[in-house]
Amino acid sequence: MKDFSIDDFAAIVGIDWADKKHDICELAIGTKDYQWSVISSQPADLHAWATALENRYPGQVVAVACELKKGPLIYALSRYNNLIIFPINPATVARYRKAFSLSGAKDDPGDAYLQTEILEKHMDKLKPIQPESADVRALAQLLEYRRKLVQDRVDLTNCITATLKNYYPQVLDWFNEKDTHVFCDFIIKWPSLVLVKRARKKTLMAFFNAHNARYLQVNQLRIDAIKSAITLTDDEGIIKPNRILIEVLMPQLKHLLDGIKRLDAEISRLYKPMRDRSLFDSLPGAGPQFAPRLLVAFGSDRERYQAAAELQKYSGVAPVIEQSGQKSWTHWRYSCPTFLRQTFVEWAGQTVRYSFWARAYYEQQMQKGKPHNTIIRSLAFKWIRIIFRCWKDRKPYDESKYLQALKDRGSPLLKFAVKT
């Protein structure tokens, strides 16, 4: 990635963004003439401002500082080739403000000025946004949306389960998986025990067959359980409100399942032609869910990271070590992209099942009394270093080669695996 200096730009702009308007501070390089302005967040006004900026500095590049990495404002400004966007952590601006203001009072034009000053004096410590290709960016957004929808599915399923336990708990025993269409359609069709007990055996069998639940023995057990079931309560003051809530929630869950399926199809379509697909498919336990997430985590620009430690720190997997006097302590890294850290930590947990050395490492640390979450984060730290080398060399991961490397180094991990 190119290192920029103040001399590379004709002007520096700080933008304090808001929902309805943006406060702007502009400084032409070589002057101390700060110019303040306010524009609305409407696309037409953003375009007019960017066009005017280009006319003031024709053929020259302008640096823009903003407390955002993505969002409508960044998407709008990214279309202009003369603008280089430097994201600044909001916490950095807040602490900078407090360092030079006794009151620490915040105002929008002042924050725009602070961002301009930070960029002017500390540009060497900031990294501009270097967008990936459109397909990689689309894949990244889809994967993040999918992760959020899966969490929504878990939350909704838990709410449905808790509600059914209030008046219709038997149905939870009839279906092992709650996040399925057959479960949703069954409750939508028969939202109470009284209604399902009225259904004929032929009707129930036809329903299960229509949903590809064709295990005759399983279906017969379900039908027998339905006919012999006894209601938890006959109190309509309990049954009616819970049934109404279920009738509201079940279509939501069904629609959510369809949405996740649609995202899966689009993710697969974008991921298949990716050049680095074979590399990330080779990782143990990656599969169709984690392989695209790992590809997006590293990206396609090999110059983005010069060492594995950069990604370990940026993703929040590397811990923070602080020192003061003779004291030293380690803590969780708070400022990082949450989804990126989730990607590495969640996948590292999967590798315990699919990688020989990862399983051995996990068991070794468990015997030392380390908690599960600490071990998985430490495992993710190790995996990033391994994948980084594969990514730089454009070579798929080979478990046998890595085990041989451990053997050549006389790693105590393999000795532990042999003993156990």
Backbone torsions as a table, in degrees:
resi	resn	phi	psi	omega
1	MET	NA	134.6	-178.6
2	LYS	-66.5	136.4	174.9
3	ASP	-90.7	120.8	-177.9
4	PHE	-94.1	152.2	172.1
5	SER	-127.8	169.1	-176.5
6	ILE	-62.0	-27.4	-177.5
7	ASP	-74.4	-10.2	179.6
8	ASP	-79.4	-6.5	-171.1
9	PHE	-124.3	152.5	176.0
10	ALA	-85.5	-26.8	-178.5
11	ALA	-157.5	161.5	175.8
12	ILE	-122.4	135.9	-178.4
13	VAL	-127.6	131.6	172.5
14	GLY	-110.6	131.9	-178.1
15	ILE	-121.1	119.5	171.0
16	ASP	-95.8	104.9	-171.2
17	TRP	-84.8	156.5	173.5
18	ALA	-150.1	177.1	-175.6
19	ASP	-69.1	-40.3	-173.9
20	LYS	-103.9	-26.9	-177.2
21	LYS	-149.3	164.5	179.9
22	HIS	-129.9	129.1	175.1
23	ASP	-91.0	134.8	-172.1
24	ILE	-126.0	135.2	172.3
25	CYS	-121.1	125.4	-175.8
26	GLU	-121.2	135.1	178.6
27	LEU	-131.2	118.7	174.6
28	ALA	-76.1	131.6	-178.3
29	ILE	-61.9	136.5	-179.2
30	GLY	91.6	-1.1	178.4
31	THR	-128.1	171.2	172.2
32	LYS	-118.5	25.0	-176.0
33	ASP	-93.1	91.7	179.0
34	TYR	-80.6	134.7	179.6
35	GLN	-119.1	127.3	178.8
36	TRP	-107.7	144.8	176.4
37	SER	-153.6	165.5	178.3
38	VAL	-133.0	130.7	176.1
39	ILE	-128.3	158.2	177.0
40	SER	-79.9	167.2	-179.2
41	SER	-86.5	6.9	179.5
42	GLN	-69.7	141.2	-178.3
43	PRO	-53.8	-38.6	-178.1
44	ALA	-64.6	-40.1	-179.6
45	ASP	-71.3	-38.0	176.3
46	LEU	-62.6	-41.3	179.6
47	HIS	-65.5	-41.9	-179.5
48	ALA	-64.0	-40.2	179.5
49	TRP	-66.7	-45.0	-178.9
50	ALA	-64.8	-37.6	178.4
51	THR	-66.3	-41.7	178.3
52	ALA	-63.9	-37.7	178.5
53	LEU	-63.8	-41.7	179.2
54	GLU	-65.7	-35.2	178.6
55	ASN	-70.4	-31.8	179.1
56	ARG	-73.2	-30.1	-178.6
57	TYR	-127.5	66.9	-175.3
58	PRO	-63.0	131.7	178.2
59	GLY	71.0	8.9	-178.3
60	GLN	-117.3	162.2	-175.8
61	VAL	-103.6	142.6	-179.1
62	VAL	-120.1	135.4	176.7
63	ALA	-92.0	133.3	-178.6
64	VAL	-122.0	126.2	176.8
65	ALA	-104.7	137.2	-179.2
66	CYS	-154.4	149.9	-179.7
67	GLU	-84.9	39.6	-178.2
68	LEU	-141.4	150.7	169.4
69	LYS	-111.0	-22.9	177.6
70	LYS	-153.6	169.6	-176.4
71	GLY	127.1	174.1	-175.0
72	PRO	-55.3	-41.7	-178.4
73	LEU	-64.2	-45.0	-179.8
74	ILE	-65.9	-40.5	179.0
75	TYR	-62.4	-37.6	-179.1
76	ALA	-70.2	-42.0	-176.2
77	LEU	-76.4	-23.6	-176.5
78	SER	-67.0	-15.5	-178.7
79	ARG	-77.6	-12.8	-176.1
80	TYR	-98.7	118.7	-174.7
81	ASN	-70.4	-18.6	-178.5
82	ASN	-85.5	-0.9	-178.2
83	LEU	-109.6	126.8	173.1
84	ILE	-108.7	119.0	-172.5
85	ILE	-98.3	126.3	177.3
86	PHE	-111.3	107.8	176.8
87	PRO	-74.5	139.1	177.8
88	ILE	-122.1	131.5	179.1
89	ASN	-60.2	130.0	178.5
90	PRO	-55.4	-33.7	178.9
91	ALA	-64.8	-33.7	178.3
92	THR	-64.2	-44.7	178.8
93	VAL	-63.8	-43.1	-179.0
94	ALA	-62.4	-43.0	-179.5
95	ARG	-72.1	-34.9	176.7
96	TYR	-63.1	-41.0	179.1
97	ARG	-62.5	-45.4	-178.2
98	LYS	-69.3	-28.6	-178.5
99	ALA	-67.3	-29.5	-174.7
100	PHE	-119.0	11.7	177.2
101	SER	-136.6	120.1	-177.1
102	LEU	-61.0	-38.6	-178.5
103	SER	-79.1	-27.7	-175.9
104	GLY	69.0	16.1	-176.8
105	ALA	-66.6	141.6	-178.1
106	LYS	-105.1	137.3	167.7
107	ASP	-146.3	151.0	-171.0
108	ASP	-64.1	-47.1	177.5
109	PRO	-62.1	-35.5	178.7
110	GLY	-65.2	-39.7	178.3
111	ASP	-68.0	-34.8	175.6
112	ALA	-62.9	-40.7	177.4
113	TYR	-64.7	-42.4	-179.7
114	LEU	-61.5	-39.6	179.1
115	GLN	-66.3	-37.4	176.5
116	THR	-63.6	-42.5	-179.5
117	GLU	-67.4	-41.9	177.7
118	ILE	-59.7	-43.9	-179.0
119	LEU	-67.4	-37.4	-179.5
120	GLU	-67.0	-42.1	-173.1
121	LYS	-93.7	-22.1	-172.7
122	HIS	-131.7	33.1	-178.5
123	MET	-60.3	-31.7	-177.9
124	ASP	-66.7	-16.4	179.9
125	LYS	-98.4	-0.9	-178.1
126	LEU	-112.4	149.1	179.1
127	LYS	-116.2	130.8	179.1
128	PRO	-74.6	162.2	175.5
129	ILE	-72.9	123.7	177.0
130	GLN	-116.0	93.3	-173.4
131	PRO	-66.2	142.0	173.4
132	GLU	-76.9	-176.7	176.5
133	SER	-65.3	162.6	-178.4
134	ALA	-60.3	-38.9	-179.0
135	ASP	-66.9	-40.3	179.4
136	VAL	-67.5	-40.9	178.9
137	ARG	-66.4	-39.4	177.4
138	ALA	-65.4	-41.7	178.4
139	LEU	-62.0	-43.1	179.4
140	ALA	-60.7	-43.2	-179.1
141	GLN	-67.5	-41.8	179.0
142	LEU	-63.0	-40.9	-179.9
143	LEU	-65.2	-38.9	178.5
144	GLU	-68.8	-40.1	177.0
145	TYR	-63.3	-39.9	-179.9
146	ARG	-63.1	-42.3	179.0
147	ARG	-59.4	-40.0	179.1
148	LYS	-68.8	-40.3	179.4
149	LEU	-67.2	-36.0	176.9
150	VAL	-63.7	-40.1	176.5
151	GLN	-65.6	-38.7	175.7
152	ASP	-61.5	-38.7	178.4
153	ARG	-62.7	-42.6	178.5
154	VAL	-63.2	-46.5	-179.3
155	ASP	-62.6	-42.8	-179.1
156	LEU	-67.7	-40.7	178.0
157	THR	-63.0	-40.0	177.7
158	ASN	-63.8	-40.0	178.5
159	CYS	-65.3	-41.9	178.8
160	ILE	-63.9	-43.7	179.3
161	THR	-60.5	-45.1	179.8
162	ALA	-63.3	-37.4	-179.8
163	THR	-70.2	-42.3	179.3
164	LEU	-63.6	-33.3	179.2
165	LYS	-63.8	-20.1	-178.8
166	ASN	-75.4	-25.3	-175.9
167	TYR	-149.0	-13.5	-171.7
168	TYR	-145.5	53.6	-172.4
169	PRO	-71.1	-21.4	-175.4
170	GLN	-60.9	-34.6	-176.1
171	VAL	-63.7	-25.4	179.1
172	LEU	-68.4	-26.8	178.1
173	ASP	-82.6	-21.2	-177.0
174	TRP	-80.2	-18.8	-178.0
175	PHE	-130.3	120.7	178.9
176	ASN	-70.7	-38.8	-178.9
177	GLU	-103.9	126.5	-177.3
178	LYS	-92.8	-22.3	-178.0
179	ASP	-96.5	57.3	179.6
180	THR	-132.4	159.0	179.2
181	HIS	-68.3	-34.5	-178.7
182	VAL	-65.3	-38.2	177.1
183	PHE	-66.1	-46.1	179.6
184	CYS	-61.1	-49.8	-176.4
185	ASP	-66.4	-33.1	178.8
186	PHE	-62.8	-46.6	-177.8
187	ILE	-74.6	-33.9	175.5
188	ILE	-62.2	-38.7	-178.8
189	LYS	-77.9	-38.6	-179.3
190	TRP	-130.1	83.3	-174.2
191	PRO	-79.3	5.7	176.7
192	SER	-150.4	159.2	-179.5
193	LEU	-64.5	-37.2	-179.5
194	VAL	-59.5	-41.8	-178.0
195	LEU	-69.7	-42.6	-176.9
196	VAL	-70.9	-28.4	179.2
197	LYS	-69.8	-20.5	178.0
198	ARG	-80.5	-17.6	-177.0
199	ALA	-70.4	143.9	177.7
200	ARG	-78.9	157.4	178.7
201	LYS	-59.7	-40.3	-179.7
202	LYS	-62.0	-40.0	179.3
203	THR	-65.5	-43.0	180.0
204	LEU	-65.6	-42.8	178.4
205	MET	-62.0	-41.1	179.1
206	ALA	-63.5	-37.7	178.4
207	PHE	-63.2	-49.1	-178.5
208	PHE	-63.6	-41.0	179.3
209	ASN	-64.9	-37.4	179.9
210	ALA	-65.8	-23.5	179.8
211	HIS	-103.0	19.8	178.0
212	ASN	60.1	24.5	172.5
213	ALA	-98.3	79.7	-167.2
214	ARG	-103.0	14.7	177.1
215	TYR	-77.0	105.1	-172.5
216	LEU	-58.4	-43.3	-177.3
217	GLN	-65.7	-42.4	179.1
218	VAL	-63.7	-44.7	-179.6
219	ASN	-64.8	-37.5	179.0
220	GLN	-65.6	-39.3	177.0
221	LEU	-63.5	-39.6	178.0
222	ARG	-62.7	-45.4	-178.0
223	ILE	-65.5	-41.4	177.3
224	ASP	-61.4	-40.7	179.4
225	ALA	-66.1	-37.0	179.0
226	ILE	-63.8	-46.2	-176.2
227	LYS	-68.9	-28.9	-177.4
228	SER	-96.8	-1.7	-175.1
229	ALA	-70.3	148.8	177.9
230	ILE	-117.9	135.6	-177.2
231	THR	-62.9	143.9	177.2
232	LEU	-67.8	-40.0	-179.9
233	THR	-153.7	152.5	175.4
234	ASP	-106.4	6.3	-176.8
235	ASP	-76.6	110.4	-179.5
236	GLU	-65.3	-21.9	176.4
237	GLY	-66.5	-19.8	176.1
238	ILE	-100.5	-44.8	-175.1
239	ILE	-64.9	-47.9	-171.8
240	LYS	-62.9	-50.9	-179.3
241	PRO	-65.0	-36.1	178.6
242	ASN	-69.7	-36.3	178.0
243	ARG	-66.2	-40.8	178.3
244	ILE	-61.5	-43.5	179.1
245	LEU	-62.1	-42.0	178.3
246	ILE	-62.3	-41.6	179.7
247	GLU	-64.7	-25.1	175.8
248	VAL	-80.9	-40.3	-173.2
249	LEU	-77.9	-37.0	-173.8
250	MET	-61.4	-44.2	175.9
251	PRO	-61.7	-32.4	177.0
252	GLN	-62.9	-44.8	179.7
253	LEU	-63.8	-42.0	179.9
254	LYS	-63.5	-42.1	178.8
255	HIS	-66.4	-36.6	178.2
256	LEU	-64.5	-41.2	177.7
257	LEU	-62.1	-41.3	177.6
258	ASP	-64.2	-38.8	179.9
259	GLY	-65.0	-42.4	178.4
260	ILE	-63.8	-39.5	178.2
261	LYS	-62.8	-39.8	178.9
262	ARG	-66.1	-41.8	177.5
263	LEU	-63.2	-40.4	178.7
264	ASP	-58.3	-42.0	-179.2
265	ALA	-64.7	-42.1	-179.2
266	GLU	-71.2	-37.1	176.9
267	ILE	-62.5	-44.2	178.8
268	SER	-62.2	-40.5	-178.9
269	ARG	-63.8	-41.0	-179.6
270	LEU	-75.6	-32.6	-174.0
271	TYR	-76.8	-36.0	-173.5
272	LYS	-55.2	-43.7	-178.1
273	PRO	-83.1	0.9	-177.5
274	MET	-62.8	139.3	-176.1
275	ARG	-64.4	-36.8	-175.8
276	ASP	-91.2	13.5	-176.4
277	ARG	-57.9	-43.7	-176.3
278	SER	-63.4	-33.7	178.9
279	LEU	-62.9	-49.7	-174.7
280	PHE	-79.5	-25.1	173.2
281	ASP	-67.4	-24.6	-176.9
282	SER	-77.7	-12.2	-176.5
283	LEU	-73.6	134.7	-176.8
284	PRO	-64.0	129.6	177.1
285	GLY	77.9	4.7	-177.7
286	ALA	-68.4	-58.9	176.4
287	GLY	63.5	-171.2	-176.0
288	PRO	-70.5	-16.6	-179.0
289	GLN	-90.1	-48.3	-173.3
290	PHE	-88.7	-27.9	-179.0
291	ALA	-58.8	-48.4	176.8
292	PRO	-63.2	-36.1	179.8
293	ARG	-65.4	-39.1	178.7
294	LEU	-70.0	-37.5	177.1
295	LEU	-60.5	-45.2	179.8
296	VAL	-66.6	-35.5	-179.3
297	ALA	-60.8	-39.5	179.7
298	PHE	-86.8	-34.4	-178.6
299	GLY	78.5	-171.8	-177.8
300	SER	-109.2	-12.4	-178.3
301	ASP	-85.6	105.5	-177.9
302	ARG	-69.3	-13.0	179.1
303	GLU	-92.6	-3.0	-177.5
304	ARG	-65.2	-41.3	177.8
305	TYR	-120.9	130.4	178.7
306	GLN	-93.8	-17.7	179.7
307	ALA	-149.1	153.5	-179.6
308	ALA	-60.8	-31.7	-178.5
309	ALA	-60.1	-31.7	179.4
310	GLU	-62.9	-44.1	179.4
311	LEU	-72.9	-36.1	177.2
312	GLN	-59.9	-39.6	180.0
313	LYS	-76.9	-44.8	-177.4
314	TYR	-62.0	-38.6	-178.2
315	SER	-77.7	-10.8	-179.9
316	GLY	84.8	5.2	179.8
317	VAL	-76.7	-37.5	178.1
318	ALA	-71.9	132.9	178.2
319	PRO	-73.4	167.1	177.3
320	VAL	-105.0	128.3	178.4
321	ILE	-108.8	121.6	179.6
322	GLU	-113.2	148.0	179.7
323	GLN	-136.1	143.3	175.3
324	SER	-151.9	113.1	-176.4
325	GLY	64.2	-125.7	179.5
326	GLN	-95.4	4.1	-178.7
327	LYS	-98.4	145.7	177.2
328	SER	-143.7	134.8	179.5
329	TRP	-145.0	154.4	-177.3
330	THR	-118.0	138.3	178.0
331	HIS	-145.1	169.3	179.1
332	TRP	-61.7	141.5	177.6
333	ARG	-83.2	114.4	-170.9
334	TYR	-82.6	-38.9	-174.7
335	SER	-94.7	103.7	179.5
336	CYS	-165.9	162.6	174.7
337	PRO	-68.1	114.3	-173.5
338	THR	-60.3	-43.8	-177.6
339	PHE	-64.7	-36.1	179.0
340	LEU	-64.9	-44.8	178.5
341	ARG	-64.6	-40.9	177.3
342	GLN	-58.4	-40.4	-178.7
343	THR	-58.4	-51.2	-176.9
344	PHE	-69.1	-43.0	-176.7
345	VAL	-69.5	-44.1	-179.2
346	GLU	-65.5	-41.1	179.1
347	TRP	-68.6	-38.9	178.4
348	ALA	-57.8	-36.9	176.5
349	GLY	-63.4	-35.1	178.0
350	GLN	-68.2	-33.7	-175.0
351	THR	-66.5	-20.4	177.9
352	VAL	-59.7	-30.2	-179.3
353	ARG	-84.2	-23.7	-169.6
354	TYR	-116.3	-12.3	-178.2
355	SER	-116.0	130.4	-178.1
356	PHE	-62.6	-49.0	-176.0
357	TRP	-70.7	-34.1	178.9
358	ALA	-65.3	-40.1	176.9
359	ARG	-64.5	-43.0	179.3
360	ALA	-63.0	-41.4	179.5
361	TYR	-63.9	-43.0	180.0
362	TYR	-60.0	-47.5	-179.1
363	GLU	-66.5	-36.7	178.4
364	GLN	-61.7	-45.3	-178.9
365	GLN	-70.8	-33.1	176.7
366	MET	-63.3	-39.5	178.3
367	GLN	-66.2	-24.3	177.2
368	LYS	-82.4	-3.2	178.3
369	GLY	88.0	13.4	179.6
370	LYS	-75.7	141.6	177.2
371	PRO	-69.5	156.1	-175.4
372	HIS	-55.6	-50.4	-175.6
373	ASN	-62.8	-37.3	178.4
374	THR	-64.4	-40.9	-179.9
375	ILE	-64.6	-44.1	-177.3
376	ILE	-65.2	-40.0	177.6
377	ARG	-64.9	-40.4	177.4
378	SER	-64.5	-37.1	177.9
379	LEU	-66.5	-41.0	177.1
380	ALA	-61.2	-38.9	177.6
381	PHE	-58.3	-44.3	179.9
382	LYS	-67.8	-41.9	-177.8
383	TRP	-63.1	-38.6	-179.6
384	ILE	-59.3	-40.9	179.1
385	ARG	-63.6	-39.2	-179.4
386	ILE	-69.6	-48.4	-178.0
387	ILE	-64.9	-35.7	-179.2
388	PHE	-57.3	-42.8	179.5
389	ARG	-67.0	-41.5	176.2
390	CYS	-61.9	-40.7	-178.1
391	TRP	-66.0	-43.5	179.4
392	LYS	-65.5	-38.6	-177.7
393	ASP	-86.8	-6.8	-177.3
394	ARG	57.7	41.8	179.6
395	LYS	-122.5	138.3	176.9
396	PRO	-63.5	155.9	178.1
397	TYR	-73.9	137.8	178.7
398	ASP	-127.7	110.1	-176.8
399	GLU	-60.9	-39.5	-177.6
400	SER	-63.7	-39.4	178.7
401	LYS	-66.2	-38.3	-179.8
402	TYR	-69.1	-40.0	177.0
403	LEU	-63.2	-37.4	177.8
404	GLN	-65.6	-38.3	178.1
405	ALA	-64.1	-40.0	176.5
406	LEU	-63.3	-39.5	179.8
407	LYS	-65.9	-42.4	-179.3
408	ASP	-63.7	-32.5	179.5
409	ARG	-84.4	-4.1	-177.8
410	GLY	67.2	38.9	-176.3
411	SER	-61.7	131.6	176.5
412	PRO	-65.4	-16.6	179.4
413	LEU	-63.6	-42.3	179.4
414	LEU	-69.0	-35.4	176.9
415	LYS	-64.3	-37.8	176.7
416	PHE	-65.8	-41.7	180.0
417	ALA	-62.3	-38.3	179.4
418	VAL	-66.2	-40.5	-179.4
419	LYS	-65.0	-37.3	-177.6
420	THR	-87.6	NA	NA
